[in-house]
Structures are given as structure tokens and as C-alpha cells.
Amino acid sequence: MYGKCHSASAAAYGGAMHSKFQEARNKFGGSFRRPKYNVPTNVVRTEDGFEVHIFAVGFEKQDIEVSVNGDTLTVSGTRTLADDYQPDFVRQEYPIKSFERVFQISDTIDVENIAAKQENGVLIITLPLKPDAKPNKQKVSVQ
């Protein structure tokens, strides 16, 4: 008897949840998927250059490639998922399998000293300025 009541209430609950998911899909115009080129990114100006922060959650260091070709910085990530992993997204805001971002960089960037590290799912790429491109700071006396 308990099993039947429990199953019946679980089915009713599951049906209600399915209905809520359908409402969410309708509200958001079907399922929403973020384009693979649109991973969240912040670019921060530092004293010595720039930092590019890329939200690369779920991607290990070995899954990520950073390259420079001329004035183009390319950052991509690819990881292998189980064949049976087929999520039915109601809303997807970050990629789960691959991403790619391309940035134009100026000739003031010291390409030889670009560095990258990963902290808490955020890829941080340091783009230092060439020594001659750094602004000269000097104190000016007021007369």
C-alpha cells in the first residue's frame, strides 16, 4: 500500500515538474543555448598590461589551448563527454563540450611573455605590454 501511494505521489510530482519545465521552455522560447563562441569573458586593464578572464568551468588545463598568430589571440577548449550524456537543457549558458574565443591584440603586447593559468574554473591569460609601450610615470612638481 505504501509503495503504491509513494509511486502515485512521485508520478504526480514528476508530472508537475515536467509541466514546470515545459512552462520554462515556452517562456524562454524553447531551449536556450549559448553559442560556443560566446563563453563569458572579462578583460581587465592592469598596471603592466591586460588580463583576459574566461569562464571555462568544467575544462581542465589539458582541455584548453591558447595560441597567438600575428595580432590574433585564440583560446579554445574541447573535452570528451560520455556518449550517453545528452542533457535536455531548459537553459544553457555555458558550453559543456567546446568553446572558442578570438581576440585582436595590438602590437604593444609582449607576445613572448603571454602567460595563462587556471583558477576555480576561470582561465586567466596575462597579456603584458612591451617595455617601450608602458606609459612613463613621472611626478610633476606643482609651482
ZITA-V458480 format. One record per residue. N is the residue number from 1. RES is the residue in one letter. D_CENTER is the distance of its C-alpha to the mean C-alpha in Angstrom with 2 decimals. Layout:
{{N & RES & D_CENTER} {N & RES & D_CENTER}}
This chain:
{{1 & M & 49.69} {2 & Y & 46.74} {3 & G & 44.66} {4 & K & 45.44} {5 & C & 44.65} {6 & H & 41.41} {7 & S & 40.41} {8 & A & 41.48} {9 & S & 39.51} {10 & A & 36.40} {11 & A & 36.85} {12 & A & 37.33} {13 & Y & 34.25} {14 & G & 32.20} {15 & G & 33.65} {16 & A & 32.77} {17 & M & 29.14} {18 & H & 29.03} {19 & S & 30.52} {20 & K & 27.93} {21 & F & 25.10} {22 & Q & 27.10} {23 & E & 27.50} {24 & A & 23.76} {25 & R & 23.25} {26 & N & 26.11} {27 & K & 24.89} {28 & F & 21.46} {29 & G & 23.18} {30 & G & 22.50} {31 & S & 19.25} {32 & F & 16.17} {33 & R & 13.42} {34 & R & 10.42} {35 & P & 11.06} {36 & K & 9.29} {37 & Y & 9.32} {38 & N & 7.61} {39 & V & 3.81} {40 & P & 4.47} {41 & T & 6.32} {42 & N & 9.62} {43 & V & 12.56} {44 & V & 15.34} {45 & R & 18.93} {46 & T & 20.73} {47 & E & 24.42} {48 & D & 24.02} {49 & G & 21.33} {50 & F & 17.64} {51 & E & 14.47} {52 & V & 11.06} {53 & H & 8.42} {54 & I & 4.84} {55 & F & 2.96} {56 & A & 3.96} {57 & V & 6.40} {58 & G & 9.43} {59 & F & 9.31} {60 & E & 12.37} {61 & K & 13.42} {62 & Q & 15.63} {63 & D & 13.00} {64 & I & 11.40} {65 & E & 13.48} {66 & V & 13.80} {67 & S & 16.84} {68 & V & 18.94} {69 & N & 21.51} {70 & G & 23.73} {71 & D & 21.86} {72 & T & 18.58} {73 & L & 15.60} {74 & T & 13.56} {75 & V & 10.45} {76 & S & 10.05} {77 & G & 9.58} {78 & T & 12.09} {79 & R & 13.56} {80 & T & 16.76} {81 & L & 17.32} {82 & A & 20.82} {83 & D & 22.73} {84 & D & 23.67} {85 & Y & 20.18} {86 & Q & 20.13} {87 & P & 18.57} {88 & D & 20.15} {89 & F & 17.35} {90 & V & 18.80} {91 & R & 15.45} {92 & Q & 12.05} {93 & E & 9.09} {94 & Y & 6.20} {95 & P & 7.34} {96 & I & 9.77} {97 & K & 11.48} {98 & S & 9.96} {99 & F & 7.73} {100 & E & 9.18} {101 & R & 9.26} {102 & V & 12.76} {103 & F & 14.21} {104 & Q & 17.94} {105 & I & 19.33} {106 & S & 22.87} {107 & D & 25.74} {108 & T & 25.79} {109 & I & 22.90} {110 & D & 24.36} {111 & V & 22.64} {112 & E & 24.60} {113 & N & 23.08} {114 & I & 19.33} {115 & A & 17.82} {116 & A & 14.58} {117 & K & 14.06} {118 & Q & 11.78} {119 & E & 12.49} {120 & N & 11.76} {121 & G & 8.40} {122 & V & 7.37} {123 & L & 8.23} {124 & I & 10.93} {125 & I & 12.82} {126 & T & 16.27} {127 & L & 18.12} {128 & P & 21.71} {129 & L & 24.34} {130 & K & 27.47} {131 & P & 30.35} {132 & D & 32.31} {133 & A & 29.47} {134 & K & 29.18} {135 & P & 31.13} {136 & N & 34.48} {137 & K & 35.03} {138 & Q & 38.60} {139 & K & 40.56} {140 & V & 42.97} {141 & S & 46.08} {142 & V & 47.32} {143 & Q & 51.02}}
